[in-house]
Every structure is written in structure tokens, then in C-alpha cells.
Amino acid sequence: MRVVTPGYFKAMGIDFLRGSGFADTMTGDRVVIINESFRRLAFGDADPIGRSISLKIEFEKWTPYAVVGVVGDTRWALDSEAVAEAYIPQAVYPIHWYHNVVLRVSGDPFAAAGPLHKVASGYDRKMPPFRVVAMRTLIEDAAPELFLAAKLTWHASAGILAMLVLAVSLVMQLRIKRLERELKVWAALGATPRMMASHMLSASLVTSLAGMAAG
């Protein structure tokens, strides 16, 4: 179960499949948003919007919450399966010990650290931001082996491509030198510029066709 504010789903890029999100006016409403896995587990093929489920938060007793929306599944880790999730509004169950604030920004995410510190200090001076981290870093930390393998694969591919480019460049240089020698021989034998141009065109065509056949 997660305690969130109305803008959480947009910031995280979680799509709504049914119903709607929390409204800012839902200050005391016992409402809940569930994910698709929760919907299949609890309601099967039935529409859950407007129906109630009982939730127990911390040391409180079981309390009915009305389902107002269904969102797509998320995963705790890249190699894990989606599990049933329920989201309740922070206005109903405020957390006093710490908050995780999610911001969606365009550009450098760390540039938002200063404005975030100001907003958080105005909200509660006893809880200043103590860690700012980019989402990409969290994802890489969750599966370091996967990202290491991807980086090694990328570097290996770049190395192979560089070797191929170098090989083609060397072949072209050798071909040009050979043509220069051939043209000198043709010129010594009295060939006209038109005959030499025709020879170069034929040689280039043969080289291109051979390259296409090999590639």
C-alpha cells in the first residue's frame, strides 16, 4: 500500500485504466486507487469503480475504502513481477516521519533541488530534503548487472563498428593507389582521358557490386 498525493501518478507516468485520480477536494474521503493486478485478484472481470474494499493501515482497524480508479501495474524491481497495489490519498493518512517526493522535470533533475528545498521547508521545517537522486540512478542501482551488461555490449558494438570503418578505409586507400598506378600505365600507353574515365567507372562499379554481394 502506498500513500500518495493527486499528482503522483502523472509524475511517475502511471496511466489510468478506469475511473479517475484523487481530487484535491478529497481531504477526508476514504477512497482508494488500485492497480490492474489488484483488480484482477479482488474483482475478476467485474468493474470495481464505486465498490468498497477493506484496508488496514499500520495500527488502525480494518476500514472500508471506495475504489475510484484503476491504474496500470508497476514493479518494485526490473526482474520482479507486478503485485497487487493500493494507493490512498495522503490527505486521509498523512505521514509524519518522512516523505518521498517525486518530480518530473525537463532537463537536469538536480537543478530542481533548490526550489524543492524551499517548498519543503515551507511545508515542514523539521523535514528538509536530505537526498536528491535521479530516477535513472535508482533504476541502475536496482539492476546493476543488467546495466553493466548493456554498457559492455554497447562498447563492444562501438569497437566492432570502428574496426569495420577502419578496414573499409584501408581497402579504399589501397584501391585508390592501385587506380593511380593503372592510370599512369594507361597514360604511358597513350590512352585518352575518356578511356581512362570509362575504366575508372567500370572499376568503381565492380567494387560496389562486390561490396553489396559481400554485405
Disulfide bonds with the S-S distance in Angstrom:
none
